[in-house]
């Protein structure tokens, strides 16, 4: 970084430069710190240690953005036009009824957008408020924002900052273990300097877990790793695309507007010679009014309601949805990129194997059950203190005393939790499972634990009382071991107890019988650099196999995803071998998997983009390890560029950019940071990968239900337009007037459409491949179905009153078809009292057909014999409500006058049913054809998918 003073920038990353060179570069004496003058100069050069502030989007702008939608624009036009058009045969104007259908969506989505910017605010919360800094030879506490590069700072346990030191950096890298840090400059190539490789750096948002140290500030503000993450989050937000649902609704709105335009033109053209006939009442304006009234005014509200209902269902399954469109996005997800630790695994390190020496040439392997921190479990074959007291006592002593962690019972969470390092905590649990040497005491402890779970460390307390810890030889990266010097009770000599990586300690072993300790009388006060010499001539006591085990339900879920056509990719910052082992355990990778199925982040992005895309799209599971935040985000970008709909899970600060970049970001509710949660679209309350698959299933069901009520609404509206078109084309009097159509669209259709959102999921919904992103809401076949049903609806509405005029025996005089089609020349038409009955018959047929059509919408292709009406009791209730409201306007005089309708007698109701019921038979035939087509399409697509793999 070049400063204003012309100083040359560092030619390398700060992590590749020694402390002395950094001090020289920044002009600081490490024993005194910066002077006041130097601080002011550097602040002028580098600014304050704070993240950039983004201006919040004004509320008015968020509101306006919600109306930038084709369908909403059509509805706005529909709300304005009726103000100037007649609504009934009396020429009275219709009050605006459509605005209410437009208010729900903006209010909900504005609330979402206002919260979307909280991710950046959450990042700022990670910055420590104060820092201890050496200035002018004195250690002082200042606001962290006042730090400048070159400051000498001091950090202690639990003090997050961004300095040159040692650290637990799981929030940035996703590593399940804290990592040792020292002042040694890394020797890796600069292009491989991922965060994990910078072993001499401490980063913002990470936490010191042991020790006190001083370091030099190398970067501040947006130059820090946390600043880079903020830039990545901002970039992902700018790249954010419309959800698949919004794209489909926009396409649908475009198609709908074109259809409406064509209908208007046709109605105008057919009646051009009647425009100025007084009896027609300005037909041109009525034609436009009816076409606009035929728009599905309630559709946006019903869609929003359906998505909101979906969020409630998902919440019951521990998936908390923060953004409504994400509910549907899950349904077309075909790639799930998952973190490993805590999502696929339990995030609770567990001892699963214990190997103890029997003789110098023989060992016994024991299996250990239990994969939580609960101090209960079985060891098979069982261990017996009566036979191996000295050996088991030594193993328990080392596991318990050479250990800085503990196990506690959390009464609020009703579970056992660790305090300290997970690996060490698992050893404490193993000690509890081995038990007390006294059989009677162990039996009593087991009985006590059943009623008092607070006795989590009773066995460890026992072994702690058998020896006193005199000194600790801390773990470091070179030795990969930790030792404690103890003085056993009743003995005059000291012992050295050692635990560490087997590959490093095996060369230091002297004996293998596990019955004697190491004489440690001359160790105290030794220089730590000589610890490696001290840990020699050791006695092998035992070997412990420790894993962060996969959740029990993950393997079956992986099979479900494979059947459902969903690919799973593990993207973790953890070790490659560890990630591969977990992937094999859950069935994501075969035991003899191809090398191209597992990559480190650095190795993968060294390949050409063509190779990267080929690997990503080859099919099957993939594992990416040792990844950085930028790697995760780049992987998501590549997958999306190939047309994939990507769900990304994460819990750390490092996951925020990828969560924001993905089609749906999924944060962990228990272990997730606030940054990850605020960047996400959905939160897993139980941190369980299986919950994601349940949410995908619910998303697919919701999409099917949306298609059902859209099919229901649109086919009904096409029927309304068709009715107007038929009357105009045949020269018949109007059978439906604008105020009636508005009533049907806004009120009568609403309850059934909403109830269709409760349709149960198809039994085979997770046996189908995901929808493709280019699949529209309206396919040619779906449009054909709309038209067939809609044309019948229009035909029935017109045919019922034509039949009533020409053939139905009643109190009126029957007329011929010729007379009916020339009604405009009838001088008494205006005063004809039975016109209201004509309108009532058409309106009643329309309402009845729409109720039966709602039954048809229970399943896209399933027959009513397979999906009977009682499969969705809410729909039956909704139909009763809609019919009830229709009866109200017929039999309440004030409303009957308003809507120009009248009561019908029994014979007329039978006539209504006769023209309405055939819609069920018509749709059953269409469903049968649809099932045949779907089966052929699925077979064809599966063949194509197999060829790609």
N, C-alpha and C positions, 0 to 999 in steps of 0.2 A: 504494500500500500504506500503510495507516494504522498507525502504531506505537503502542506502549503509552504513549509520552509525549504522545500527542494531536496529533502533527504531521500536517498534512494530507497526503494521498497525492498523488503526481504525477497531474495530470489527463490526461496523455498517456502514450503509450509512451515509454520511456526513449530510444529511437532518434530521437524527434522533438524532443528537448531538447538544447540546446547544452551543451558541457562546463562552461562557467562556471555555468550554471543548475543543472546536476547537482551541482557542487561546493558551491554555495550550499545546495541542498536537503539534502545530506548533512552540511553543516557541516564541510567539510574544506578545508584550505589545500593546493592542489596542489603547492606547493613543499616542504611539510613532512610531509604525510600526517596520519593520525589520531593522536591522543595515546592513551596507555594507557587513560585514563579513558573516552575516547570509544569505544574498542574494546569495553570491558567493557559499556558502556551498549547499544551496538548488538548485541552478542552476546545480551544479555538480551532485546532486542527482536526480533531476527531468528533467533536460534539459530545452529547450526553449519552450515558449508558442506558438507553431505553429503546424500545421497539417503536417503529413508526405507527402513528395513529391514523386510522382510516376514518374518513368522515362518514357518518351513518347516512343511509339513503333516506331522504325526506318521506314522511308518511304519505303526502299527497302523490308523490311519484310512485310509491309502492301501490297505491290504490289504482292509479291510472294504468299501471302495467298489467293489472288483473283483467282489464277490459281489452287487452291486445290479443284477442282470441276470435277466430272467425265465427264460431258459433255464437259467442256472446254479442258480437257486432250485429249478427242477423237478428238476435232477440232484441237488441236495442232499437233496431229499425222497426221491429214488430211492435215495440212499445210506443213509438212515436207516430207511426202512420195512422193507427186507429183514432187518434185524436181528431183527425180531419175527415174521417170517413163514417158513413152510416153503418150502424150495427144491426139494425133490424128492419123489418118491413115498414116500420113507422118513421124511419129516417132519423131516429134519435141517436145521439152520439154515445159511444161506449166509453165509460170511464176506464182509465188505464189500470189494467189488472196484471200486467206483465212485470212491473218493476220489482214486485216482491220476490219473483223467481230469480232475480239477478243480484240480490243483496247478500245472500248467504255465502256464495263463493268468494267474493272479494274480502269479506271480513275474516274468513278462515285463512285464506292464503296470505293476506297481509300480515296476520299474526305469525305465520310460519316464516315469511321472509324477514320480518323484523328480528326474529330469533336466530336466523341463519348467520348473522354477523357476530354472534356471541363467541364463535370459535376463536376469533382473533383476540377478543377480550380475555378469554380463558388463558391464552398463551401469556398474556401480560401478568397474570396472577402467579405464574411460575417464578417470576423474578423476585429474589430476596429483597426485602425492604432496606436492610442495612448490611454493612460489611465492615470487617476489621481490617484497617490498612495502616501500613507503616509510612508515615510522612514526617519529614524533618527529624528523623531519629526517634519519633514517638509513635506508639501504637494507639490509634484512635478509631472510634466507631463513626462511620459516616453513612449517609444515604447511598445505596448501591448505585443509583443513577449518577452519582458524582464520580464514580470510578473512571479512570482513563488508562489507556495502554501504558504499561511501564510501572503501574502501581504494584507495590509489594504487599500482598494480602496474606491473612492468616485465616484458615478455615478449621472448623472442628466438626465433630459428628453432628449431622442434621442441619448443616448450613449450606443450602444450595447456592452455587455460584458458577462462574465460567472462568476457571483459572488452570494453572499449570500444576497438576497434582495427581492423587490416586482416588478411585471412586467406584460406586455402584451406578451404572448408567443404563439400567433396564428401560427407563422411560424413553431413551433415545434410540436404543438398539434392539430392544426386545430380548436381550440375553436373560436367561432364567437365573444366572448366578452373578453376584457382584464380582468385579474383576480387580486384580491388584494393579497398582500404579507405582511408578518410580521415575527417577530423573533420567533414566537411560534413553537415549535417542533411538527410535525404531530404525531397523536396518532394511525394511521393505522398500520396494520401489515406490516412487512418488505417486504413480498412477494406481497403486494398490493401497493407498493410505485411506482406507475406510475408517470410520469412527473407531471400530473395534481395534484397529491396528495402531491407533494413537495412544500407546500405553503410558505416555508421559503427560497426558492432558486430562483436565477435568472440565466438564462442559456445563453450561447453564441448564437448569431443570434436573440435574442429577444430584445425588446426595452422598456425602461422605459417610461411610459406615464404620470406620475405625481409624483412630489416630488423629494427630494434630500436625499441621504442616503449613509451611509458607510457600508461596509461589508468585509468579509474575503474571500480570494481566496482559494477554496478547491481543485480544479483540474485545470490542464492546458493541452493544446495540445490535444493529442489523447485520454486523459482521460475525456474530456468534452463530453457533449451530442452531440455536433456537430462533435466531433471526432468519436464517436460511429456511427454516421450516415455515415461518410466517410468510416469506416470499412465495414458497411453494403452495401454501394454502390459498394465497391471493391469486396466484396463477391458475390454480385448479378452479377457483370460483369464476374466474373470467372465461375459462374453457367450458364451463358447465353448460350442457345441452338440455334441450327440452326432454322431458321424460317420454318414454314410448307412448304413454297414454295421451299426452298433449299432442304429440305428432299425429296420432291416429284421429284424435278429435278435430284437429285442424283440417286434415284431409277430408274427414267426414263433413265438416262445415262447408268446405269448398264444394264438395259434390252436392250437398243439400241446397246451397245457394244457386247452383246451376240448374238443378231440377226445378226449383221454385220459379226461377226466371223463365224457364221454358214454359211452365204451366201458365204463368201470367200472360205471356205473349200469345199462347194458343187460345186462351179464354178471350182475350181482347180481339184476336183475329176472327174467331168464329162469330163473335157478336158485334162486329164493327157496324153493321147496318141497323143495330138496335140501340146504339149509344144514346140517341136523342129521343127515343120513344118515352113519353111520360110514364107509361105503365112499368117500364123497366127501372125507373128511378136511378138514372145515371149509372148504368151497368158497368161502365169502365172503372169507376171507383169501387164498386162492390167487388169486382173481379180481383182487384189488388188486395182489398181488405180480406177476402176469403183466403187468398193464397198466403198472405202473411199470417192469418189466424191459424192456418194449418201447420205452422212451424211448431215443433215440440217444445213449447215454452218451459215446461217443467224439467226438461232433460238435465241441464246443469245442476239443478238442485237435487235431483234424484241421484245423479252420479256422485255428488259430494256426500249425500246421505249414505250411499252404498259404501263409499270408501271409509266414512266415519264408522259405520257398523263393522267394517273389516278391521279397523284399528282396535275395536273393543274385543273382537274375537281373538286377535293376535295377542292383545294384552293378557287375556286369560291363559295364553300359552307361553307367557314370559317374554313376548316380543313387543316392545314399546315403540310404536311408530311416531316419529317426530314430524314427518311431512306426509300429508295424505297421498299424493301421487305415488309414493314409494310402495304403498300397499299393492298397487297393480304392477309396478315395475318388478317386484319379486316374482310375479307369475310368469314372466318371460325371461327370467335369468337363466343363462346357460353356462356360466362359469362362476364358481365361488372361489375366491382367493382368501384363504384363511391363515391366520396366525396359528402357531403351534401351541405355545405355552398358555395354558389356562382355557383355551377354546377347544382344541382337540384333546389336550391332556388335562389332567386334574389340577395342575399347578401346585401339587403337593408331592414333593420328593418322597419316595418310599423305598425302603429296603425290601427287596424281593428275593434275594438269595444270600445265604450265609455259608461260607466255606471254612471249616475248621480242620486243623491237622489232627489225624488220629495217631499216626506214627511219623517218622522222618520221611517215609516213602509213601504214605497214604493219607488222603484227605477225604472228608465227608461233606457233601453238599446238602444243605438244608433249604427248603422252600419256605418263604415267609409270606403269610397272607395278610390282607389288609392294605388298602392303598390310600388311606387318609392319615392324618396325624393322631387319630384315636389310638390310645395305648393298648389296644386289644387286637389279637390276631393269633393264628396258629403257626407254629414252626414244625415243619415236617421233613424228615423224621424228628421227633421231639428231642429236645436237649435235656440232659439230666445232670443236675449238680452232684448227685450222689456218686456218679461215675466219673465226672470231669470237673470237679469243683474248682481246681486251680486254673484250668484252661478257660472255663466259662467266666470265672471271676476276673481273670486278666482281660479277656475280650470286653466284658461289660465295663470294667474300670477305664480302659482306653476310650471306648465309645462315649462314656459319660464325662470323664474329666478332661480329655483332650478335645474340648468342645465349649464354645462360647454361646450356644443357643439354648433354648428351653421350650417346653410345651406347656401351654396353659389352656384352661377351659373357659370359653367365652359364653357366659350364660345368656347374653342377648342374642347371639347368633345360634346358640344351642349346638356348638361344635367345638372341637379342639383346634387350636391355632398355634402357629409357630411364632416364636420371638427370636429373631436372628436369621442366620443363613439356613435355607431350606435343606441343604445336604446335611449339615450338622444336626438339624432338627430331626431328620429321619433316623439318625443314629441314636438320638435320645429315645425315639419311639421303639427302636429295636431293643434297647436295653430294657424297656418296660415289658416288651413281649417275651424276652428271655426270662424275666422274672427274678424273684428273690431266691437266694440259695436255700433258705429254710422253707421246706414244703408246707409246713403249717402256716407260716407267715404269708406265703403266696396264696394259699387257699383263702385266708382271711381277707387279704387285699382284694382278691377277685370279688368276694361277697360285698366288700365295702364299696367298690367301684360301681356296682349295679345301682346303688342308691345315692352315691356321692361321686359324681364325675369330676369333682375338683381335685381328686387324688391323681392327677395326671403324671406327676413326677415322683411318686413314692419310691420306686426302685432306684431312680437316679439319686434321690436324696440319701438312700442307703449307701450306695457306692461313694458318694461324696463324703460321707462320714468315715469311710475306711481309709482315706488318705488326704493329705493337705497339699494343695497346689502351691509350690514355692515360686515358680517362674514359668513364663510362656514364651516359646520360640515361635513367633508369628509366621503364618504362611506367606510365602512369596512365590513369584512366577518361576524363578530359577529352580528352587528346590522342589516345588509342588508338594510341600508337606508342612505339617504343623506339629509341634511337640510341646509337652508340658513336663516340668520337673516336679515330682511329687515326693512326699515323705509318708510312706504307709504307717498307719497307726501301730504303735508297739515296736517299730523298727528304728534302728539308728542310721540306716543307709537310705539314700535317695534313689528314685527310679526315673528313667526317661521314658515317657510314653509317646509314641509317634503314630500319626496317621497321615496318609498321603496317597499319591497315585502309585499303583502297583509297579508300573514300568520304571519308575524312578527309585523306589525303595528296594526292589528285588535284588539289586546289586549290593545292597548294604546288609543283607541278612547273614547271620552267623549260624543260628540254629533254627530248627523248624518244629520243635515239639510243643511250643506255645505254653511252656510251664514256668519260664523264668523271665524276669524283667531285665532292664539295662542298668548297670551300676552308674549312677549319675552324680557321684559325690564331688567331681571336679568340674562340673559344668557351669555352676552359678557364676555370674559376672563376666562370662565370655562375650567377646565381640560378636554381634549378629552375623558378620561376614563369615565367621567360622562355624556357623550352625551346620553346614553341610558336612564338615569334618566330625562334628559331634554325633550326628545321626548315622552312625556306622556300627558294625558288629551287632546288629539287631536280631531279636528273636521273632520269628514269624508267629503271630497269634491268630490271625484270621483274615479272611477276605470277604468284603461285603459288596453285593451288587445293588446299585441304587439307580432308580429311574424315576422320571416324572411320567407316570403311566397314562396311557390313553384312557379316556372315559369309556365306560363299559358299553354305552349305547352307540359309540361312533362307528364301529365296524358294520353293524346292520344299516346304519344311515348311509354309509358310503355305497352299499349295494343298491339302496333305494335311489340314490342320485344317479348311479350308473344306468339303472333301468329307466329313469326319467330323462335321460339324455343330458344330465348336468355334469360338467367336468369340475373336479376339485383340484386346486393347486395350493400347496403349503408354501407360504412365503414367510420366512422367519429370519431373525438375526442370529439364531443359535447355530451351533456346530453342525457341519454337514452330515457326519456320521450319525449324530443324534437324531436329526430330522429324518434321515433315511430309515433308521430303525423304527421310528414311530410310524412312518408312512407304510412300512411293510406290516407292522402289527395291525393296522386298521384296514389293510387290504387295498390301500391306494396304489402301492407299488408291489409288483410280484417279487418273490425272493431272488429271482435272476433278472431283475429289471435292466433295461437297456441304459447305457451311460447317458444318453440324451434325455433321460427322465429326471436327472438330478444335476443341479448346477449351483455354484456359488454366485452371488450377485455380480461380483467383479468378473468372473470367468465368462458369464453369460453375455455381459455387455461389451466384452472384447470381441465378440463375434460380429459379423456383418449383419445389417438389418434384415437382409433376406434370410440368413440363417436363423436369426432370432424369430422371425415370423413363422418359418417352417417348423421350428421346435414347438412354438406355442400352439400351432394349429394341427399338430400331428395326431392329436387325440390321446385319450388316456390321462392318468394322473401325472402331475409334475411336482417337483420339490425344488424350491429355491432357498438356499441357506446363506448365512452371513450377508444378509441384505441390508442396505442403508435406506433411509427414507426416500431418496431420489430413485433408487432401484424399484421400490414398490410402486411409486407413481408412474415410472416409465413402463413397467409391466402392464399396468392398468390401461395406459394410453395405447400401447401396442395392441392389446386385446380389443379395445373399443374400435380401433381403426380397422380391425378385421371383421367388424360387424357383431362382435360379441356383446351381450348384455352382462355386465360384470357386477357382482356383489363382492365387497371387500370388507373383511373383518379387521379389527384392530383395537388395541387398548392403550397404547402408549402415545406420547407426544409425537414420536417418530411416525406414527401411522396417520396423523391428521391430513397431510397432503393427499395420500392415496385414498383415504376415506372420502375426501371432498371430490376427488377426480372420478371415482367409481360411479356407475349408474345408481347404485345404492350402497352407501357406507353404513357398516354395522359395527357399533361400539359395544364394548363389554360393560355391563352395568355394575358388576361387583368389583372388578379389578381395573376398570377403565379410568383413565384420567379425564378431567373435565374438558381438556382440549379435544380429546378423541370424541367424547360424547357430543360436544357442540358442533363438531365437524361432520357428524353422522346424520343419517336419515332414520336410522332405527337403532334401538338399544336392546341388547339381550339382558334381561333381568337376572338370568341364571348363568351367564357366560358359557352357555352350552351350544356346541355346534349343531346338535340335533334340533334345537329350537329354530335354527335358520331353515332347516328342511321343512319343519312344520309350517313355518311362515310362508315358504315357497308354495306349499300345497294350498294354503289359504289364499295366497295371491292368485294362483291359477283358478281357484273356485270363484273368487271375486270377479276375475275377468270374464269367466263364463256367465256369471250372473249379470254383469254389465251388458254383455252381448244379448242376454235374454231380454232385459227390459228395454234396451235400445231397439231390438227387433220388434218388441211389443209396441213401443211408442211410434216407431217410424212406419211400420205397416199400417197402424191405425191412422196416422196422419196422411199417408199416401191414399188410404181409403177416403178420407175426408176430401182431399183434393180431387180424387177420382170422381167422387159424387158431384162436385161442382162442375167438373169437366163434362161429365155425362149429361147433366141437365142443360149445360150450355150447348153441347154438340147436338143434342136431340131436340133442342128448343122447348124443353120442359120448364115448368115453374120451379123456382128454387125450393129444395127440400130441407136445407140447413142454412141458418143465417149466422152471421159473424158472432153474435153474443152467445149463441149456443155452442159454437165451436170453441170459443174462448173458455166457456164453462167446462167443457169436456176436457180440453187440453190442460187446464190449470187445476181443476178440482177432481173430476171423475177419474182421470187416468192416474193421478198421483199415488193413491194408496196401493193399487196393484203393482205399479212400477217399483215403488219402494219395497213392497213385500217380496218381490222377485230377488231382491238382494239377500234374502234369507234362504234361497234355494240350497239344499244340501249338495255337497260335492259329489261328482260322479265317482263311482267305486274305482274306476280305472284311471283316475286323473293323474296319478304319479307313474303311470305306465305309458304315458304319451310323451313324445318329444316336445321340448319347449317351442313356443311360437317364435317364428323368425321376426326380426325387427321390421322387415318389409311387408309383413302380413298386415293388411288394413282391416279396419272394422267392417268394411263392406267389400267382400270379394264378389266376383261375378255371380257365383251361386247364391250368395246371401242376397244380393241385389235382385236376382230373379225371384227369390222367395218373397222379398218385400213386395215386389210388383204383383206377383200372383195373388197373394193374400190381400194386398191393398186394392187391387182391381175388383176382387170379389166384394170387399167391404163397400166400395163405391157403388158397385152394381146393386148390392142388396139394399142400400139406403135409397137408391132411386127406384128400384123395382118394387119395393114395398108400397110406396105411395101410388105408383103407376097401377099396380094391381088393385089397390084400394079404389082408385077412381074408375077403373074399367070393369073389374070383375067382382069386387067385394060387395056383398049384399048388406046394406045398412040403411041409415036414415037419409043418406044423400042420394042424389040421382046419378046413376052410372052414365058415363060419357064414353065416346069412342076414342081410340088412340089418336085419330086425326084431330079431333076436337082438343085433346089434351096437348098435343104438340103445337097447336095454334092458340094457346091460351091468351097470348098477347092481344088477340083481336076480340076478346070477350069483354063487353062493356061493363059486365057486372062482377068481374074478377076482383076488383078492389074491395068490394063490399061482401065478398064470399066468406061467410062465418066459419065454414068448415076448414078454412086454410090452417087454423091452429092444429086441427087433428092431423092434417097432412104433415105438418112440421113435427108433431109429436111422434108419429109413426117412424119417420126417418131418424129422429134423434134417439128413440128407444132401440131401434135396430142397431144403430151405431154403438150405443152403450152396451147392449147385450153382446154384440160381436166382440167388442173389446174385452169384455170380461171372459168370454170363452177363449179369446186369443191369449189372454194372460195364462190360462191353463196350458195352452200350447207351448208357452215360453218356459215351462218348468224345466225342460231339457232341450238342448239344441237339436239333438237327433233321436233322443229316447222317446219311445211311444208312451202315451198316457197309461198304457197297460203296465209298463215298466216303472214309470214315475207317476203314481196316482196323485190326485189333488191333495190328499192328506199328508203327502210327503213334506209339504210346506203349509202348516196350519195358518201361518200368518197371511198367506195369500187368500185362503178361504175367508178369513176375517176381513181382509181388505176388500174383497169382492162384495161382501155383505154391506160394508160401509159405503162403497161406491154406488151400489144399487139403491141403498137407503137414501143417499143424497139425491139420486135421480127421482125417486118417488116423492121426495119432499118438494121439488120444484114442480112436479106434476099435480100434486094434491093440495098444496098450499096456494090459495087463490092469488095472494100478492105476488108470489114468485112465478106462478103460472102466467100471469099477465106480463111480468117483466121479460120472461123468456118466450112468450108467445106460444105456450103449450096448453094442453088440457088433459084431464084424466082419460084413460082408455078402459073399455069394457073387456070382459073375459075373452071374447072371440078375437078382439084386436090384439090382445097379448099373445094368444096362440099364433096369430099371424106373424107377430114379431119373432117368436121362437122359431117358426118354420123358416124364416129368412136368415136367422142367426146361426143356428146349429151347424149347418153345412161347413162352416169355417174350420171346425175341428177335423172333419173328414178330409178336407183339402190339405190341411197341414200334416196330417198323418201320412198321406201319400208323399208329400215333400220330404218328411223326415225319413221315410223308408229309402227314398232315392239318395238322401244325404248320407245315410249310414253306409250305403254301398260305395259312394264316392270317397268318404273318409277312409274306409278300409283300404281302398286302392291307393290313395294318396299316402297313407301311413306306410304301407308296404314299399312304395316307391322311394319315400324319403329315407327309410331305414336302410334300404339297399345302398342309397347314395352315401349315407353317413358311414357305413361299413367300408365302402371303397376308399373314402377319405382317410380312414384310420389304417 
